[in-house]
Amino acid sequence: MKEIKAYIHSNRIAAVIASLKSSAAWGDDAHGRQNNLTLYVVKGSLSPLHEAERHYSIELGDEVVNEYKLELHCDDEDAQEFVDVIAASGRTGQPAAGWIYVTDVGYAKAIA
């Protein structure tokens, strides 16, 4: 099992989710889908796409951008497809529009 973490601009997250859910690797609940998608709103250091994204954090003492952290757990054989989908649908036209990380999950158990 793999864990995919991605940091994505807020204006691209809806497209990323739609693309993931329409991908062949996503599957469906009727056929034992094993994916688990979670999203968090985070303050990060992506380059802002426009002035409205710029925020100054008093706590951090620096400029931040509200972005999304996506966490997706999936079977090993589906990871590359999901990474490709996230990279394609998360594009903003900037050289560094976000980041994707993939790590191994040592153990996972469904709560039933």
Phi and psi restraints in degrees (range 20) as a CNS / XPLOR table:
assign (resid 1 and name C) (resid 2 and name N)
       (resid 2 and name CA) (resid 2 and name C) 1.0 -118.6 20.0 2
assign (resid 2 and name N) (resid 2 and name CA)
       (resid 2 and name C) (resid 3 and name N) 1.0 152.7 20.0 2
assign (resid 2 and name C) (resid 3 and name N)
       (resid 3 and name CA) (resid 3 and name C) 1.0 -116.1 20.0 2
assign (resid 3 and name N) (resid 3 and name CA)
       (resid 3 and name C) (resid 4 and name N) 1.0 124.5 20.0 2
assign (resid 3 and name C) (resid 4 and name N)
       (resid 4 and name CA) (resid 4 and name C) 1.0 -108.3 20.0 2
assign (resid 4 and name N) (resid 4 and name CA)
       (resid 4 and name C) (resid 5 and name N) 1.0 126.6 20.0 2
assign (resid 4 and name C) (resid 5 and name N)
       (resid 5 and name CA) (resid 5 and name C) 1.0 -116.9 20.0 2
assign (resid 5 and name N) (resid 5 and name CA)
       (resid 5 and name C) (resid 6 and name N) 1.0 134.8 20.0 2
assign (resid 5 and name C) (resid 6 and name N)
       (resid 6 and name CA) (resid 6 and name C) 1.0 -137.6 20.0 2
assign (resid 6 and name N) (resid 6 and name CA)
       (resid 6 and name C) (resid 7 and name N) 1.0 141.5 20.0 2
assign (resid 6 and name C) (resid 7 and name N)
       (resid 7 and name CA) (resid 7 and name C) 1.0 -110.4 20.0 2
assign (resid 7 and name N) (resid 7 and name CA)
       (resid 7 and name C) (resid 8 and name N) 1.0 119.3 20.0 2
assign (resid 7 and name C) (resid 8 and name N)
       (resid 8 and name CA) (resid 8 and name C) 1.0 -132.9 20.0 2
assign (resid 8 and name N) (resid 8 and name CA)
       (resid 8 and name C) (resid 9 and name N) 1.0 142.3 20.0 2
assign (resid 8 and name C) (resid 9 and name N)
       (resid 9 and name CA) (resid 9 and name C) 1.0 -60.0 20.0 2
assign (resid 9 and name N) (resid 9 and name CA)
       (resid 9 and name C) (resid 10 and name N) 1.0 143.8 20.0 2
assign (resid 9 and name C) (resid 10 and name N)
       (resid 10 and name CA) (resid 10 and name C) 1.0 -61.6 20.0 2
assign (resid 10 and name N) (resid 10 and name CA)
       (resid 10 and name C) (resid 11 and name N) 1.0 -30.2 20.0 2
assign (resid 10 and name C) (resid 11 and name N)
       (resid 11 and name CA) (resid 11 and name C) 1.0 -79.5 20.0 2
assign (resid 11 and name N) (resid 11 and name CA)
       (resid 11 and name C) (resid 12 and name N) 1.0 -3.0 20.0 2
assign (resid 11 and name C) (resid 12 and name N)
       (resid 12 and name CA) (resid 12 and name C) 1.0 -110.1 20.0 2
assign (resid 12 and name N) (resid 12 and name CA)
       (resid 12 and name C) (resid 13 and name N) 1.0 -9.6 20.0 2
assign (resid 12 and name C) (resid 13 and name N)
       (resid 13 and name CA) (resid 13 and name C) 1.0 -65.4 20.0 2
assign (resid 13 and name N) (resid 13 and name CA)
       (resid 13 and name C) (resid 14 and name N) 1.0 -38.5 20.0 2
assign (resid 13 and name C) (resid 14 and name N)
       (resid 14 and name CA) (resid 14 and name C) 1.0 -62.9 20.0 2
assign (resid 14 and name N) (resid 14 and name CA)
       (resid 14 and name C) (resid 15 and name N) 1.0 -40.8 20.0 2
assign (resid 14 and name C) (resid 15 and name N)
       (resid 15 and name CA) (resid 15 and name C) 1.0 -66.5 20.0 2
assign (resid 15 and name N) (resid 15 and name CA)
       (resid 15 and name C) (resid 16 and name N) 1.0 -37.9 20.0 2
assign (resid 15 and name C) (resid 16 and name N)
       (resid 16 and name CA) (resid 16 and name C) 1.0 -64.0 20.0 2
assign (resid 16 and name N) (resid 16 and name CA)
       (resid 16 and name C) (resid 17 and name N) 1.0 -47.4 20.0 2
assign (resid 16 and name C) (resid 17 and name N)
       (resid 17 and name CA) (resid 17 and name C) 1.0 -61.9 20.0 2
assign (resid 17 and name N) (resid 17 and name CA)
       (resid 17 and name C) (resid 18 and name N) 1.0 -46.1 20.0 2
assign (resid 17 and name C) (resid 18 and name N)
       (resid 18 and name CA) (resid 18 and name C) 1.0 -60.5 20.0 2
assign (resid 18 and name N) (resid 18 and name CA)
       (resid 18 and name C) (resid 19 and name N) 1.0 -41.5 20.0 2
assign (resid 18 and name C) (resid 19 and name N)
       (resid 19 and name CA) (resid 19 and name C) 1.0 -66.6 20.0 2
assign (resid 19 and name N) (resid 19 and name CA)
       (resid 19 and name C) (resid 20 and name N) 1.0 -41.1 20.0 2
assign (resid 19 and name C) (resid 20 and name N)
       (resid 20 and name CA) (resid 20 and name C) 1.0 -61.1 20.0 2
assign (resid 20 and name N) (resid 20 and name CA)
       (resid 20 and name C) (resid 21 and name N) 1.0 -47.8 20.0 2
assign (resid 20 and name C) (resid 21 and name N)
       (resid 21 and name CA) (resid 21 and name C) 1.0 -70.1 20.0 2
assign (resid 21 and name N) (resid 21 and name CA)
       (resid 21 and name C) (resid 22 and name N) 1.0 -19.7 20.0 2
assign (resid 21 and name C) (resid 22 and name N)
       (resid 22 and name CA) (resid 22 and name C) 1.0 -97.7 20.0 2
assign (resid 22 and name N) (resid 22 and name CA)
       (resid 22 and name C) (resid 23 and name N) 1.0 0.6 20.0 2
assign (resid 22 and name C) (resid 23 and name N)
       (resid 23 and name CA) (resid 23 and name C) 1.0 -76.0 20.0 2
assign (resid 23 and name N) (resid 23 and name CA)
       (resid 23 and name C) (resid 24 and name N) 1.0 155.3 20.0 2
assign (resid 23 and name C) (resid 24 and name N)
       (resid 24 and name CA) (resid 24 and name C) 1.0 -62.5 20.0 2
assign (resid 24 and name N) (resid 24 and name CA)
       (resid 24 and name C) (resid 25 and name N) 1.0 -35.0 20.0 2
assign (resid 24 and name C) (resid 25 and name N)
       (resid 25 and name CA) (resid 25 and name C) 1.0 -68.6 20.0 2
assign (resid 25 and name N) (resid 25 and name CA)
       (resid 25 and name C) (resid 26 and name N) 1.0 -24.3 20.0 2
assign (resid 25 and name C) (resid 26 and name N)
       (resid 26 and name CA) (resid 26 and name C) 1.0 -63.8 20.0 2
assign (resid 26 and name N) (resid 26 and name CA)
       (resid 26 and name C) (resid 27 and name N) 1.0 -42.5 20.0 2
assign (resid 26 and name C) (resid 27 and name N)
       (resid 27 and name CA) (resid 27 and name C) 1.0 70.3 20.0 2
assign (resid 27 and name N) (resid 27 and name CA)
       (resid 27 and name C) (resid 28 and name N) 1.0 -156.9 20.0 2
assign (resid 27 and name C) (resid 28 and name N)
       (resid 28 and name CA) (resid 28 and name C) 1.0 -148.9 20.0 2
assign (resid 28 and name N) (resid 28 and name CA)
       (resid 28 and name C) (resid 29 and name N) 1.0 164.5 20.0 2
assign (resid 28 and name C) (resid 29 and name N)
       (resid 29 and name CA) (resid 29 and name C) 1.0 -63.5 20.0 2
assign (resid 29 and name N) (resid 29 and name CA)
       (resid 29 and name C) (resid 30 and name N) 1.0 -30.5 20.0 2
assign (resid 29 and name C) (resid 30 and name N)
       (resid 30 and name CA) (resid 30 and name C) 1.0 -67.5 20.0 2
assign (resid 30 and name N) (resid 30 and name CA)
       (resid 30 and name C) (resid 31 and name N) 1.0 -23.2 20.0 2
assign (resid 30 and name C) (resid 31 and name N)
       (resid 31 and name CA) (resid 31 and name C) 1.0 -111.7 20.0 2
assign (resid 31 and name N) (resid 31 and name CA)
       (resid 31 and name C) (resid 32 and name N) 1.0 27.8 20.0 2
assign (resid 31 and name C) (resid 32 and name N)
       (resid 32 and name CA) (resid 32 and name C) 1.0 74.5 20.0 2
assign (resid 32 and name N) (resid 32 and name CA)
       (resid 32 and name C) (resid 33 and name N) 1.0 41.5 20.0 2
assign (resid 32 and name C) (resid 33 and name N)
       (resid 33 and name CA) (resid 33 and name C) 1.0 -53.7 20.0 2
assign (resid 33 and name N) (resid 33 and name CA)
       (resid 33 and name C) (resid 34 and name N) 1.0 133.0 20.0 2
assign (resid 33 and name C) (resid 34 and name N)
       (resid 34 and name CA) (resid 34 and name C) 1.0 -112.4 20.0 2
assign (resid 34 and name N) (resid 34 and name CA)
       (resid 34 and name C) (resid 35 and name N) 1.0 9.8 20.0 2
assign (resid 34 and name C) (resid 35 and name N)
       (resid 35 and name CA) (resid 35 and name C) 1.0 -85.0 20.0 2
assign (resid 35 and name N) (resid 35 and name CA)
       (resid 35 and name C) (resid 36 and name N) 1.0 147.3 20.0 2
assign (resid 35 and name C) (resid 36 and name N)
       (resid 36 and name CA) (resid 36 and name C) 1.0 -134.6 20.0 2
assign (resid 36 and name N) (resid 36 and name CA)
       (resid 36 and name C) (resid 37 and name N) 1.0 114.1 20.0 2
assign (resid 36 and name C) (resid 37 and name N)
       (resid 37 and name CA) (resid 37 and name C) 1.0 -109.8 20.0 2
assign (resid 37 and name N) (resid 37 and name CA)
       (resid 37 and name C) (resid 38 and name N) 1.0 130.5 20.0 2
assign (resid 37 and name C) (resid 38 and name N)
       (resid 38 and name CA) (resid 38 and name C) 1.0 -133.9 20.0 2
assign (resid 38 and name N) (resid 38 and name CA)
       (resid 38 and name C) (resid 39 and name N) 1.0 143.5 20.0 2
assign (resid 38 and name C) (resid 39 and name N)
       (resid 39 and name CA) (resid 39 and name C) 1.0 -127.2 20.0 2
assign (resid 39 and name N) (resid 39 and name CA)
       (resid 39 and name C) (resid 40 and name N) 1.0 143.6 20.0 2
assign (resid 39 and name C) (resid 40 and name N)
       (resid 40 and name CA) (resid 40 and name C) 1.0 -132.6 20.0 2
assign (resid 40 and name N) (resid 40 and name CA)
       (resid 40 and name C) (resid 41 and name N) 1.0 140.4 20.0 2
assign (resid 40 and name C) (resid 41 and name N)
       (resid 41 and name CA) (resid 41 and name C) 1.0 -86.2 20.0 2
assign (resid 41 and name N) (resid 41 and name CA)
       (resid 41 and name C) (resid 42 and name N) 1.0 125.0 20.0 2
assign (resid 41 and name C) (resid 42 and name N)
       (resid 42 and name CA) (resid 42 and name C) 1.0 -130.3 20.0 2
assign (resid 42 and name N) (resid 42 and name CA)
       (resid 42 and name C) (resid 43 and name N) 1.0 161.5 20.0 2
assign (resid 42 and name C) (resid 43 and name N)
       (resid 43 and name CA) (resid 43 and name C) 1.0 -99.7 20.0 2
assign (resid 43 and name N) (resid 43 and name CA)
       (resid 43 and name C) (resid 44 and name N) 1.0 123.1 20.0 2
assign (resid 43 and name C) (resid 44 and name N)
       (resid 44 and name CA) (resid 44 and name C) 1.0 -134.8 20.0 2
assign (resid 44 and name N) (resid 44 and name CA)
       (resid 44 and name C) (resid 45 and name N) 1.0 -168.3 20.0 2
assign (resid 44 and name C) (resid 45 and name N)
       (resid 45 and name CA) (resid 45 and name C) 1.0 -117.3 20.0 2
assign (resid 45 and name N) (resid 45 and name CA)
       (resid 45 and name C) (resid 46 and name N) 1.0 21.5 20.0 2
assign (resid 45 and name C) (resid 46 and name N)
       (resid 46 and name CA) (resid 46 and name C) 1.0 -61.5 20.0 2
assign (resid 46 and name N) (resid 46 and name CA)
       (resid 46 and name C) (resid 47 and name N) 1.0 150.6 20.0 2
assign (resid 46 and name C) (resid 47 and name N)
       (resid 47 and name CA) (resid 47 and name C) 1.0 -68.0 20.0 2
assign (resid 47 and name N) (resid 47 and name CA)
       (resid 47 and name C) (resid 48 and name N) 1.0 129.6 20.0 2
assign (resid 47 and name C) (resid 48 and name N)
       (resid 48 and name CA) (resid 48 and name C) 1.0 -64.9 20.0 2
assign (resid 48 and name N) (resid 48 and name CA)
       (resid 48 and name C) (resid 49 and name N) 1.0 142.9 20.0 2
assign (resid 48 and name C) (resid 49 and name N)
       (resid 49 and name CA) (resid 49 and name C) 1.0 -80.4 20.0 2
assign (resid 49 and name N) (resid 49 and name CA)
       (resid 49 and name C) (resid 50 and name N) 1.0 -27.9 20.0 2
assign (resid 49 and name C) (resid 50 and name N)
       (resid 50 and name CA) (resid 50 and name C) 1.0 -155.4 20.0 2
assign (resid 50 and name N) (resid 50 and name CA)
       (resid 50 and name C) (resid 51 and name N) 1.0 168.7 20.0 2
assign (resid 50 and name C) (resid 51 and name N)
       (resid 51 and name CA) (resid 51 and name C) 1.0 -58.6 20.0 2
assign (resid 51 and name N) (resid 51 and name CA)
       (resid 51 and name C) (resid 52 and name N) 1.0 -31.7 20.0 2
assign (resid 51 and name C) (resid 52 and name N)
       (resid 52 and name CA) (resid 52 and name C) 1.0 -64.6 20.0 2
assign (resid 52 and name N) (resid 52 and name CA)
       (resid 52 and name C) (resid 53 and name N) 1.0 -21.3 20.0 2
assign (resid 52 and name C) (resid 53 and name N)
       (resid 53 and name CA) (resid 53 and name C) 1.0 -82.1 20.0 2
assign (resid 53 and name N) (resid 53 and name CA)
       (resid 53 and name C) (resid 54 and name N) 1.0 -16.1 20.0 2
assign (resid 53 and name C) (resid 54 and name N)
       (resid 54 and name CA) (resid 54 and name C) 1.0 -74.8 20.0 2
assign (resid 54 and name N) (resid 54 and name CA)
       (resid 54 and name C) (resid 55 and name N) 1.0 126.8 20.0 2
assign (resid 54 and name C) (resid 55 and name N)
       (resid 55 and name CA) (resid 55 and name C) 1.0 -133.8 20.0 2
assign (resid 55 and name N) (resid 55 and name CA)
       (resid 55 and name C) (resid 56 and name N) 1.0 149.1 20.0 2
assign (resid 55 and name C) (resid 56 and name N)
       (resid 56 and name CA) (resid 56 and name C) 1.0 -110.8 20.0 2
assign (resid 56 and name N) (resid 56 and name CA)
       (resid 56 and name C) (resid 57 and name N) 1.0 123.1 20.0 2
assign (resid 56 and name C) (resid 57 and name N)
       (resid 57 and name CA) (resid 57 and name C) 1.0 -93.2 20.0 2
assign (resid 57 and name N) (resid 57 and name CA)
       (resid 57 and name C) (resid 58 and name N) 1.0 117.6 20.0 2
assign (resid 57 and name C) (resid 58 and name N)
       (resid 58 and name CA) (resid 58 and name C) 1.0 -66.3 20.0 2
assign (resid 58 and name N) (resid 58 and name CA)
       (resid 58 and name C) (resid 59 and name N) 1.0 -39.0 20.0 2
assign (resid 58 and name C) (resid 59 and name N)
       (resid 59 and name CA) (resid 59 and name C) 1.0 -62.8 20.0 2
assign (resid 59 and name N) (resid 59 and name CA)
       (resid 59 and name C) (resid 60 and name N) 1.0 -40.4 20.0 2
assign (resid 59 and name C) (resid 60 and name N)
       (resid 60 and name CA) (resid 60 and name C) 1.0 -91.9 20.0 2
assign (resid 60 and name N) (resid 60 and name CA)
       (resid 60 and name C) (resid 61 and name N) 1.0 -18.5 20.0 2
assign (resid 60 and name C) (resid 61 and name N)
       (resid 61 and name CA) (resid 61 and name C) 1.0 69.7 20.0 2
assign (resid 61 and name N) (resid 61 and name CA)
       (resid 61 and name C) (resid 62 and name N) 1.0 31.2 20.0 2
assign (resid 61 and name C) (resid 62 and name N)
       (resid 62 and name CA) (resid 62 and name C) 1.0 -157.9 20.0 2
assign (resid 62 and name N) (resid 62 and name CA)
       (resid 62 and name C) (resid 63 and name N) 1.0 167.1 20.0 2
assign (resid 62 and name C) (resid 63 and name N)
       (resid 63 and name CA) (resid 63 and name C) 1.0 -74.1 20.0 2
assign (resid 63 and name N) (resid 63 and name CA)
       (resid 63 and name C) (resid 64 and name N) 1.0 138.9 20.0 2
assign (resid 63 and name C) (resid 64 and name N)
       (resid 64 and name CA) (resid 64 and name C) 1.0 -134.3 20.0 2
assign (resid 64 and name N) (resid 64 and name CA)
       (resid 64 and name C) (resid 65 and name N) 1.0 163.0 20.0 2
assign (resid 64 and name C) (resid 65 and name N)
       (resid 65 and name CA) (resid 65 and name C) 1.0 -124.5 20.0 2
assign (resid 65 and name N) (resid 65 and name CA)
       (resid 65 and name C) (resid 66 and name N) 1.0 133.4 20.0 2
assign (resid 65 and name C) (resid 66 and name N)
       (resid 66 and name CA) (resid 66 and name C) 1.0 -73.0 20.0 2
assign (resid 66 and name N) (resid 66 and name CA)
       (resid 66 and name C) (resid 67 and name N) 1.0 124.2 20.0 2
assign (resid 66 and name C) (resid 67 and name N)
       (resid 67 and name CA) (resid 67 and name C) 1.0 -138.3 20.0 2
assign (resid 67 and name N) (resid 67 and name CA)
       (resid 67 and name C) (resid 68 and name N) 1.0 175.4 20.0 2
assign (resid 67 and name C) (resid 68 and name N)
       (resid 68 and name CA) (resid 68 and name C) 1.0 -110.2 20.0 2
assign (resid 68 and name N) (resid 68 and name CA)
       (resid 68 and name C) (resid 69 and name N) 1.0 139.1 20.0 2
assign (resid 68 and name C) (resid 69 and name N)
       (resid 69 and name CA) (resid 69 and name C) 1.0 -104.7 20.0 2
assign (resid 69 and name N) (resid 69 and name CA)
       (resid 69 and name C) (resid 70 and name N) 1.0 120.4 20.0 2
assign (resid 69 and name C) (resid 70 and name N)
       (resid 70 and name CA) (resid 70 and name C) 1.0 -104.1 20.0 2
assign (resid 70 and name N) (resid 70 and name CA)
       (resid 70 and name C) (resid 71 and name N) 1.0 132.2 20.0 2
assign (resid 70 and name C) (resid 71 and name N)
       (resid 71 and name CA) (resid 71 and name C) 1.0 -121.7 20.0 2
assign (resid 71 and name N) (resid 71 and name CA)
       (resid 71 and name C) (resid 72 and name N) 1.0 127.9 20.0 2
assign (resid 71 and name C) (resid 72 and name N)
       (resid 72 and name CA) (resid 72 and name C) 1.0 -133.8 20.0 2
assign (resid 72 and name N) (resid 72 and name CA)
       (resid 72 and name C) (resid 73 and name N) 1.0 125.3 20.0 2
assign (resid 72 and name C) (resid 73 and name N)
       (resid 73 and name CA) (resid 73 and name C) 1.0 -105.0 20.0 2
assign (resid 73 and name N) (resid 73 and name CA)
       (resid 73 and name C) (resid 74 and name N) 1.0 132.2 20.0 2
assign (resid 73 and name C) (resid 74 and name N)
       (resid 74 and name CA) (resid 74 and name C) 1.0 -152.3 20.0 2
assign (resid 74 and name N) (resid 74 and name CA)
       (resid 74 and name C) (resid 75 and name N) 1.0 167.9 20.0 2
assign (resid 74 and name C) (resid 75 and name N)
       (resid 75 and name CA) (resid 75 and name C) 1.0 -66.7 20.0 2
assign (resid 75 and name N) (resid 75 and name CA)
       (resid 75 and name C) (resid 76 and name N) 1.0 150.3 20.0 2
assign (resid 75 and name C) (resid 76 and name N)
       (resid 76 and name CA) (resid 76 and name C) 1.0 -52.3 20.0 2
assign (resid 76 and name N) (resid 76 and name CA)
       (resid 76 and name C) (resid 77 and name N) 1.0 -43.2 20.0 2
assign (resid 76 and name C) (resid 77 and name N)
       (resid 77 and name CA) (resid 77 and name C) 1.0 -70.9 20.0 2
assign (resid 77 and name N) (resid 77 and name CA)
       (resid 77 and name C) (resid 78 and name N) 1.0 -14.3 20.0 2
assign (resid 77 and name C) (resid 78 and name N)
       (resid 78 and name CA) (resid 78 and name C) 1.0 -96.5 20.0 2
assign (resid 78 and name N) (resid 78 and name CA)
       (resid 78 and name C) (resid 79 and name N) 1.0 -12.3 20.0 2
assign (resid 78 and name C) (resid 79 and name N)
       (resid 79 and name CA) (resid 79 and name C) 1.0 -59.1 20.0 2
assign (resid 79 and name N) (resid 79 and name CA)
       (resid 79 and name C) (resid 80 and name N) 1.0 -46.7 20.0 2
assign (resid 79 and name C) (resid 80 and name N)
       (resid 80 and name CA) (resid 80 and name C) 1.0 -63.9 20.0 2
assign (resid 80 and name N) (resid 80 and name CA)
       (resid 80 and name C) (resid 81 and name N) 1.0 -38.9 20.0 2
assign (resid 80 and name C) (resid 81 and name N)
       (resid 81 and name CA) (resid 81 and name C) 1.0 -62.8 20.0 2
assign (resid 81 and name N) (resid 81 and name CA)
       (resid 81 and name C) (resid 82 and name N) 1.0 -44.1 20.0 2
assign (resid 81 and name C) (resid 82 and name N)
       (resid 82 and name CA) (resid 82 and name C) 1.0 -63.6 20.0 2
assign (resid 82 and name N) (resid 82 and name CA)
       (resid 82 and name C) (resid 83 and name N) 1.0 -41.3 20.0 2
assign (resid 82 and name C) (resid 83 and name N)
       (resid 83 and name CA) (resid 83 and name C) 1.0 -60.7 20.0 2
assign (resid 83 and name N) (resid 83 and name CA)
       (resid 83 and name C) (resid 84 and name N) 1.0 -44.1 20.0 2
assign (resid 83 and name C) (resid 84 and name N)
       (resid 84 and name CA) (resid 84 and name C) 1.0 -62.8 20.0 2
assign (resid 84 and name N) (resid 84 and name CA)
       (resid 84 and name C) (resid 85 and name N) 1.0 -40.9 20.0 2
assign (resid 84 and name C) (resid 85 and name N)
       (resid 85 and name CA) (resid 85 and name C) 1.0 -64.8 20.0 2
assign (resid 85 and name N) (resid 85 and name CA)
       (resid 85 and name C) (resid 86 and name N) 1.0 -45.0 20.0 2
assign (resid 85 and name C) (resid 86 and name N)
       (resid 86 and name CA) (resid 86 and name C) 1.0 -62.6 20.0 2
assign (resid 86 and name N) (resid 86 and name CA)
       (resid 86 and name C) (resid 87 and name N) 1.0 -45.3 20.0 2
assign (resid 86 and name C) (resid 87 and name N)
       (resid 87 and name CA) (resid 87 and name C) 1.0 -62.5 20.0 2
assign (resid 87 and name N) (resid 87 and name CA)
       (resid 87 and name C) (resid 88 and name N) 1.0 -42.1 20.0 2
assign (resid 87 and name C) (resid 88 and name N)
       (resid 88 and name CA) (resid 88 and name C) 1.0 -71.3 20.0 2
assign (resid 88 and name N) (resid 88 and name CA)
       (resid 88 and name C) (resid 89 and name N) 1.0 -44.4 20.0 2
assign (resid 88 and name C) (resid 89 and name N)
       (resid 89 and name CA) (resid 89 and name C) 1.0 -83.6 20.0 2
assign (resid 89 and name N) (resid 89 and name CA)
       (resid 89 and name C) (resid 90 and name N) 1.0 -15.5 20.0 2
assign (resid 89 and name C) (resid 90 and name N)
       (resid 90 and name CA) (resid 90 and name C) 1.0 -91.6 20.0 2
assign (resid 90 and name N) (resid 90 and name CA)
       (resid 90 and name C) (resid 91 and name N) 1.0 -1.0 20.0 2
assign (resid 90 and name C) (resid 91 and name N)
       (resid 91 and name CA) (resid 91 and name C) 1.0 -59.8 20.0 2
assign (resid 91 and name N) (resid 91 and name CA)
       (resid 91 and name C) (resid 92 and name N) 1.0 141.2 20.0 2
assign (resid 91 and name C) (resid 92 and name N)
       (resid 92 and name CA) (resid 92 and name C) 1.0 -121.8 20.0 2
assign (resid 92 and name N) (resid 92 and name CA)
       (resid 92 and name C) (resid 93 and name N) 1.0 -9.3 20.0 2
assign (resid 92 and name C) (resid 93 and name N)
       (resid 93 and name CA) (resid 93 and name C) 1.0 97.4 20.0 2
assign (resid 93 and name N) (resid 93 and name CA)
       (resid 93 and name C) (resid 94 and name N) 1.0 -9.2 20.0 2
assign (resid 93 and name C) (resid 94 and name N)
       (resid 94 and name CA) (resid 94 and name C) 1.0 -86.9 20.0 2
assign (resid 94 and name N) (resid 94 and name CA)
       (resid 94 and name C) (resid 95 and name N) 1.0 153.3 20.0 2
assign (resid 94 and name C) (resid 95 and name N)
       (resid 95 and name CA) (resid 95 and name C) 1.0 -60.7 20.0 2
assign (resid 95 and name N) (resid 95 and name CA)
       (resid 95 and name C) (resid 96 and name N) 1.0 -35.4 20.0 2
assign (resid 95 and name C) (resid 96 and name N)
       (resid 96 and name CA) (resid 96 and name C) 1.0 -126.7 20.0 2
assign (resid 96 and name N) (resid 96 and name CA)
       (resid 96 and name C) (resid 97 and name N) 1.0 83.2 20.0 2
assign (resid 96 and name C) (resid 97 and name N)
       (resid 97 and name CA) (resid 97 and name C) 1.0 -87.4 20.0 2
assign (resid 97 and name N) (resid 97 and name CA)
       (resid 97 and name C) (resid 98 and name N) 1.0 -2.1 20.0 2
assign (resid 97 and name C) (resid 98 and name N)
       (resid 98 and name CA) (resid 98 and name C) 1.0 160.5 20.0 2
assign (resid 98 and name N) (resid 98 and name CA)
       (resid 98 and name C) (resid 99 and name N) 1.0 -174.3 20.0 2
assign (resid 98 and name C) (resid 99 and name N)
       (resid 99 and name CA) (resid 99 and name C) 1.0 -138.9 20.0 2
assign (resid 99 and name N) (resid 99 and name CA)
       (resid 99 and name C) (resid 100 and name N) 1.0 148.1 20.0 2
assign (resid 99 and name C) (resid 100 and name N)
       (resid 100 and name CA) (resid 100 and name C) 1.0 -127.8 20.0 2
assign (resid 100 and name N) (resid 100 and name CA)
       (resid 100 and name C) (resid 101 and name N) 1.0 132.2 20.0 2
assign (resid 100 and name C) (resid 101 and name N)
       (resid 101 and name CA) (resid 101 and name C) 1.0 -125.2 20.0 2
assign (resid 101 and name N) (resid 101 and name CA)
       (resid 101 and name C) (resid 102 and name N) 1.0 141.2 20.0 2
assign (resid 101 and name C) (resid 102 and name N)
       (resid 102 and name CA) (resid 102 and name C) 1.0 -126.9 20.0 2
assign (resid 102 and name N) (resid 102 and name CA)
       (resid 102 and name C) (resid 103 and name N) 1.0 127.7 20.0 2
assign (resid 102 and name C) (resid 103 and name N)
       (resid 103 and name CA) (resid 103 and name C) 1.0 -131.2 20.0 2
assign (resid 103 and name N) (resid 103 and name CA)
       (resid 103 and name C) (resid 104 and name N) 1.0 159.3 20.0 2
assign (resid 103 and name C) (resid 104 and name N)
       (resid 104 and name CA) (resid 104 and name C) 1.0 -81.3 20.0 2
assign (resid 104 and name N) (resid 104 and name CA)
       (resid 104 and name C) (resid 105 and name N) 1.0 142.1 20.0 2
assign (resid 104 and name C) (resid 105 and name N)
       (resid 105 and name CA) (resid 105 and name C) 1.0 -102.3 20.0 2
assign (resid 105 and name N) (resid 105 and name CA)
       (resid 105 and name C) (resid 106 and name N) 1.0 121.7 20.0 2
assign (resid 105 and name C) (resid 106 and name N)
       (resid 106 and name CA) (resid 106 and name C) 1.0 -70.4 20.0 2
assign (resid 106 and name N) (resid 106 and name CA)
       (resid 106 and name C) (resid 107 and name N) 1.0 -33.3 20.0 2
assign (resid 106 and name C) (resid 107 and name N)
       (resid 107 and name CA) (resid 107 and name C) 1.0 -160.5 20.0 2
assign (resid 107 and name N) (resid 107 and name CA)
       (resid 107 and name C) (resid 108 and name N) 1.0 142.2 20.0 2
assign (resid 107 and name C) (resid 108 and name N)
       (resid 108 and name CA) (resid 108 and name C) 1.0 -145.7 20.0 2
assign (resid 108 and name N) (resid 108 and name CA)
       (resid 108 and name C) (resid 109 and name N) 1.0 142.9 20.0 2
assign (resid 108 and name C) (resid 109 and name N)
       (resid 109 and name CA) (resid 109 and name C) 1.0 -140.0 20.0 2
assign (resid 109 and name N) (resid 109 and name CA)
       (resid 109 and name C) (resid 110 and name N) 1.0 130.0 20.0 2
assign (resid 109 and name C) (resid 110 and name N)
       (resid 110 and name CA) (resid 110 and name C) 1.0 -71.6 20.0 2
assign (resid 110 and name N) (resid 110 and name CA)
       (resid 110 and name C) (resid 111 and name N) 1.0 144.7 20.0 2
assign (resid 110 and name C) (resid 111 and name N)
       (resid 111 and name CA) (resid 111 and name C) 1.0 -90.7 20.0 2
assign (resid 111 and name N) (resid 111 and name CA)
       (resid 111 and name C) (resid 112 and name N) 1.0 116.2 20.0 2
